[in-house]
Every structure is written in structure tokens, then in C-alpha cells.
Amino acid sequence: MGRRIGAAVLLSILAIEAAILVPSYKNYERDLLLRLESSGRAEIMATYRSARHNRDRDLLIMGRSLIRPSGARTEGSHVRGGRLHRADGSLIGSFGEDPALTLEAVRAGARQTQRSADGMRYDVVWPAEATGLPISVAARLDASWIGSELQAFVWRISGLVLLISVFVTAVTMAIFGRSVLLPVLRLRASLTRAHQDPTHAERYVLAETRADELGELMRAADQLLHRVSSLLETQESRLSETADHLMVVLGNSVTSIITMDSNGIVTSFNPAAEKLFGYRAQQVVSRNVSMLMPDPDRGAHDGYLANYGTGGKTDIMGRTRMVIGRHKDGHTIPLELLLGEMMVRDERHFVGFLTDLTERVAAEEQLRLAHDTLEQRVRDRTERLEREVVAHQQTEEALRASEEQIRLITDALPILIAYVDKDFKYRFANKTAANWNARPREDIIGRRPEEVLGAAALEILHPYARKALSGQNQAFEETITFHDGQTRDISGNYVPHLSEDGSVQGIFIMAQDITARKRAESELEKRVGDLQIANIAIEDQGAELVKLAEDLSAALDQADDASRAKSEFLTSMSHELRTPLNAIIGFSEILSTEALGPIGSDRYRDYASDIHESGHHLLALINDVLDLAKIESGQDELHEENIDIPQVTRSIIRLIGQRAEKSGVNLKLELSDPSPGLRGDERRLKQILVNLLSNAVKFTEAGGTVTLKIWCREDSGLVFQVIDTGIGIAREDIPKVLSQFGQIESSVSRRHVGTGLGLPLAKSLVELHGGSLDLQSEVGVGTTVTVRFPAERTVESPTQATPRSVV
């Protein structure tokens, strides 16, 4: 950092001195030229002081006497040549080197100067008024010595600047290093050691006493180190207390809870899990959890964990699912698993909540048998309607929906776990408790039950809580309305938290939503009854379904009429909009070109240009909409003729080539030899190729390539293929770009305006010819659009083409 600051100071001083040196150099050069001019004028005046009555020849001889001989070092002789003019500007004659200043400069009657390109000569015109002579003189002076004078000046000043810059930089760095860098290095070393040993951060305080800003910064760092040490001690105490609470919760939970590390090794196995699987905790802990799984799940489990640990995705975290467990004696157990993830000392661990579904599976099997019997009866009754309406599909869908609803009712919900101390204040609450009470977990901790549950729920639960505080375990089933608006049937357990002396320190609360289980039996009976009633009602619905089929047919006819009306409306509106748009485009072009006179402000001209471009864009959009509307309404007709493919493609390449050259894109044409003709609408073919090539150029970066390939085969007909090396399209987005107004958001598409009609219109026009359009693309590689025309549209071409490349 010190070297960078020193370099910055040195460069800053050099920049300032350079800014001063440049004007000084110019001023010194100007002074030297003025001195040269003064010396030359003095020589001229001294020579021609008595030239009032001399002849022209004598005047020229006197001028030649002024010229310094080549190589002479005579001090004060600077004249190398000149021209003499009378008072009226006529030429008397010249001597020595002829000045570059013209006769018009002399006749202007004012002093004028001009320096040669190499700086070696300096021409001056002195009118008679400037010299007091009866003649005007245009003299060429020797300026060769000025360059050496300027070079010596630059060396003197540059040496002085460098000496000053080095001295100032050295003094600045010495002061900065002692006053700033040394304290900062001490502070960095202290913080680094505290980071490596955070539990003893107070050992590395600096105890700085200086009174400047760095002293304040170092004292703030000392306070931070003291604060970090204090927070670590408090956090460790809280973590220890929370761990004790959670161990009691796990030990008394009626739900089987298993925790394991990222390798699937079991780290805890609560009593409920011991009862469920028949193993003691010490038989399972430190072994792989796959021992509780039957084959083939056991063999696949380690691979699943390894895939998840390396970034693989899963959709089971935080959601319940059905699994199969293996009891110690070998029989399998249907289970419901809720799997969660947690981080312990920067290591991933998993916790699983397991519920035995043996009774539920038996009930589902009985329900399935009843459902299968009823479904067969439904199929028998609806066979005669299968050909006329879709009643069978609707009935089957209704039965599937009922089956799904019955399955969801029998699913178990997550378990609520909380802890209330002897002062009746919440000290712990899990996510389910927060969801049931419709408030964040942090808003529950520290509050009393009446503040969280509400008066109605507290009135039901308070007696159980009082008995638990007296040391009695409480198990109960009640119906409670929580703050999330749901009324739940819950199975709860209040377990007293007893200290070593037997006093109650609080209550461990565990509650499970058994609403589905409570309602399952009555709901199953109701559903079976509903399905029997539905079976009876199916016969009555037969006639209604037949009528519904007729109504649907009529509705389809109305929809077709509406679609045609929409297309006719678009056609009419597009024609109506063209007239005012053409007027807007024409008037804006007159304004932007100032055809009727200047506007007066460049901003108005820019606005007119924007209006002109926007009008053209809107007119193109209306034309595309009109073309699509004609195709959809069936009004568009092809004006077919034999098309000369080479001629058409060359005109298209010339049109798109200007746009490609402006964007820096290489445009190529590859045409087979010989090239057949095409029987079709020439204007529509041009519209197809312009749309495809414009899109390819628009979405290809500078330096990329767009190629138009054309070939023909007897079996497949004429084929046009547009290949670009642009940004490409994701596979799932291809249907969208082929739909009307379909556009894909990207960094390139945002820079270009567009309507999303180009590709759909091209596809419709190709299909109007009986052909097909296929689009293949890959993001970052490019896009290939292939247009195929039927073989029967291929005709002989009047011209022959050879393979070529147009760039």
C-alpha cells in the first residue's frame, strides 16, 4: 500500500509540473521568435536607413549584403533573404531565399509572420509604417538556433521538476509510514491473532493512547474484541441450555425421532424409535441408518446421500412422504417420514420424524377395494354413452379427485414442540408452533400463553398446564382454534420438567394434529355414500351429457364465427390506420429534413426523426397484423408465378447486406448449381426470407456469420436454410417464439425493438404454400431455420447459378 501511495504522490506532482511546463515552453518559444523578429527588423532598418533616393538595383545590392554566408557564425546576422516592395505594393525585387509570404500579404499593409514546417525559417512582412522606410520588406530570417535553445530549456526544467518530485515524495512517505502505516499494521496483526483465537480475543487489545483518528479506530477495535469475547461466552451458555431442553424433548416425544450425520450414521435414537423398530438405542447409534431399511432401499441410500452432499437436488426436505421401514424381527413397517436438515458446527446433519401408518394402510386397502367395486359399476353403467360424449372421462376424473381427497385426509401433519417455564413464559417453540399461531418464532419466545394462544384456546388448555406444573404428565385430545384460523383436533402431551430436587422447572409441550385421523372414519363413510349416490345419479346425467355434447358443438360453431369476426375487424382496422400513419410519416420526414425551411432547434429535428422511425415501425407492425389476419380469415390468396430463385436471393442479400454490414455481421449466400425455380408468390417468398434473415442479423453479435443456403432434391423439393452464429434460443422457448407476439427476454433482445410477429408470419406464409418451417437452436451456439417447399412446386429456372459466397 505504501508503494502505491508513493507512486500516486510522485505521479501527481509530475502531472502538476507538466501542466506548468507546457505553457512555459510555449511562452519561451514565442519570446525567442519575437527576439529574432526584433533583431531582423533592426538589421533591415540599419541597412536601409538612407535608402530614400537609391535606385532599385542599389536597394537589392544592400539587401544581399545582409545575408549571412553559409556556415558563418557572425553574431547578429539573421537575414537569409527577402523581397522589397514600393509603397503601392509593387515588387522591386528579391535577394537570397525568397519568403513564403505572398504578394497579397504585403499589400495588406499590416505586419504578418509565418514559420516554416521544419521550424528552420521565419518569414516576416514589415510595412513601411513599421520600419519608417519608404519601402515594405518581406524578410526570411534564420530560426535554426531556436530549436537548440528550446531543447536546453526543456532539459533544465525537467531536471528541476524531477528533483522536486523525488524530494517531496520521500518526505511524504516518511511521514505517512510513521504516522499511519505502522499503527495500521499493528491493528491488522492484533485482529488477525484475535480471529485465529476468538475465545481469548481480549488478550489482543492494543491499549492505544494516541488522540487522533487512528487512536479512535484502535480503541474501537479494542472494544470490539472485548465485545466478541463476551458474546462468545454468552452464546456457549445459551447453546448448552438449549441442548439440555432438546434432549428432554426427544426423550419424551411420542413420535419416533432419528438424527444422523451427512454420511447416514445415526447420532441419536429416541425411546419412541426404540419401540417402533425393536432396537435399543445403543444398537443403532454410530451405525448406518440403512439398517432400518429393507432392500432395495438399503443399497441405494448411501448413493442418494452422496449425490445430495455434492450439490444434488431433492424435493423431500421439509415434506412428508411414505417410506417402508424394517423391524428388528425382519417384518416391514409402513411409515410417514418428515425429513429436515440442520447445520451442526458447519457440518450437515439430518433429522427424521417417523409415524407408524400400519393402521392407516389397512384402512386404505379396505377403501381401495370398495372404490374398485364402485368404479366397475360406474364403468358398466356408462359404456352406452362412450361414443357420444366424454362422460366416461369426466366420471373417471371425478373419481380420481375423490380418491386424492381421501388420501390427503388420511395424511398426518407435523408435530408441535414447545417449552414453557414455571413462570408461564415460552422459552422454545418450533416452526410448526409458529405456523399454527400465525406469528414468527421470535414473537412467541418470552410471551405468556394467553398472549399467544388467545382466550378461547387458553381456557381449554390451562387445566392441563396447571396439572403439569404440579408434576403430573398430561395426555389429552382436544379441539382448538389457532391464530392461523384453523380448528384442529390435537393429541397433546404436557411433560413436567423436573430438576434434581424434584421441583418443576417448566413444561415440555408436544402436540400432533389428528384432525385427519378424527375425521377419516366419518369422511370415509360420507364419501362411500356420496359415491353410491353419484352412481345412481349417473343414469340421470346421461341425457344431460348428450345435450351437453350438442351444446358444445354449437359453442364451437360460435367460436369459429367469433374468430372470423376478429380477423375481419383486424383487417378493417389495419386499413383504417394506414392512412393517418402515412400522413404522420410524410410530415415527420418533411420536418426532419427541413424541406420547408429551418426549424430553429435541433431537438425538434430529433423529435421529428423519432416520430418518423416510430411511424415506420408501427406501419410494419400493422402490415404484419394485416397479413396474419388475412391468413387466419382465409382471405389471403397466392399470386403464383414461376420465380427466378437466383435473382430473388441476390436482391434480398443486397437489401439485408446493408443492415448486416452496419451491425458488423458477415452475410453469406450458398446457392446450388443448377438452381431450379419455384412456383409460388414471389412477394410472399421475399417476405419470408427478409423476416428470417433480419431476425438472424438482429440476434447475431458483431463478428458473427449469417448464411443462407439453398438446394433442391427430387424427393424433398426446394429447401431454404438460414444459419446464424447468434445468441441462440433455449429448447423450451422455441414454441413461444413461433407463437404470435412471442418474445424471449435476453440481454440482446432488449437492445432491439420487435413485435414477435416475424417468425409466426413466415411460418404461416410457408404453410400457405403447402410447405413447412422448422427451427433448431442452442443457446450460445446459434439458430438454424429450415424452410421446405413441396416437390410439386419445383420448376425449371430460366437462369443457372454456380456456388458462390456473398459477404
Summary of the structure (lengths in Angstrom):
residues: 807
radius of gyration: 48.6
end to end distance: 53.1
largest distance: 145.6
contacts: 2324
relative contact order: 0.04
helix: 55%
strand: 20%
